[in-house]
Amino acid sequence: MRDIGKNIKELRCARGLTQEELAERLHVTRQTVSNYETGRTRPDIDMLLDIAAALDSDAGALLYGTPQMADRRREYRWLALSLGLFLALFVGYKLLRPETLKIQAAYFIVLPGLLLSCTLKPMYMLALGWSAVQGLAMVLKAKPLDRPWVKHARRCLLGLIGAVALFMLPVCIQMLTVSISSVYGVGPGAFLEQRGYVNTAVYMAMYVAACYYVYAALGAALWVLGFPAVRKTGAKEDGADGGGASD
């Protein structure tokens, strides 16, 4: 109910009316309509019913919003979150990159730069792909795929990303400790047993750092497959996954 003003404005705009035109229908001033929409004042019950009639709607839509309004607001929230995540990761990468270059030049080790490139860079590219497709979809009024197989495809993609992250976690920790050891003289001085898993993971880290742009495509694919999933009304789905994005 706290969004009555926003609901009035969204319904008015959806009907293609200006504040002046709505005010004429209600026999009030434009400022009164503006006050309703900004939340400075609230319409009483009689005025609420008049507004609903003027907008070819009902009081429930003004009080609680329509499903389309809820979907739109949720889209704005997720877009703001994904953009904020992208900016935080991107700025963090840009701020840390010069420092890693200084360390590499001073101590002749490439691990700090490799660690940064195989962690923050893929992460911000993933967020970039997710954000870009969300924004484009909002402009084009497009929706994620909604098919029976989408839920399983989404889980497989999330599982793949998670598996890569888990595989890389130990070697990233090792690269961090070796970097700290090289700079400050504490901790292990080199990779333990430079063969097998560690060697494979280092090569994989180099590959991830070189192919970071692939993560933008993965981020876009996540949105296309309905991530983050939301529960459909009346659907028998668990709350954690929801079985696909709502329409």
C-alpha positions, 0 to 999 in steps of 0.5 A: 500500500505504500506504493499507491502513488507509484501505482497511480503514476504507472497506470496513468502513464500506461493509459497515455494520460498526463497529470493534467488530463487525469486531473480534469477527469477527477475535477481536481488540480494538476498539483493534487494529482502530483501530490498523490503520485509523489506521496505527499498526500494520499487519496481517500477511499472515494477519491481512490475509487474515482481514480480507478474509474478514471484509469479504467482499473480497480482499487486493488491495482492502485493499492497493490499494483498489477502483476505487470507492475511487480514484474517491472519493479523486480526487473529494475531491482535486479538490473540495479543489483547487477550493474552495481556488482559489475561496477564494484568488480570493475573498479576493484580490478582497475584499482588493483591492476597497477599495484600488481604490475608494480609488484611484478616489476619489483619482485619478478613474479607474475602470480599477482597479475595472474590471480587478479586476471583469473578472478576479478576479470571473469567475475566482472565480465560475467556481471557485465553480460548479465546486466547488458542483456537485462537492460536490452531486454527491458528496452525490447520488452523481452522475457527469459525463456520459459520452457520445461527444460530451461530449469535443468539447463539453468542448473547445469550452467550454474553447476558448471560455473560453480565447478570451475570456481571450486576447482580454481579456489585452492590454486588461487589461495596458493597463488595469494600465499606465494605472492605474500611470501615473495613480497613480505617473506612470510609463508610458503616460498613456492608452490608445493609440489609443482605438478599434477593438480597445481600445475593443471590449475595454473594452466587453467588459471592462465586460460581463464585469464585469457578467455575472460570474454567468454564469461560475458556470454555466460552471463547473458546465457544466465539471463536467457535461462531465467536467472534469477528464477522466481516462483510462479504463482500457484506453481509447485516449485521450491522457493530456491529455484522456482522453475523459471522466470515469471512472465 
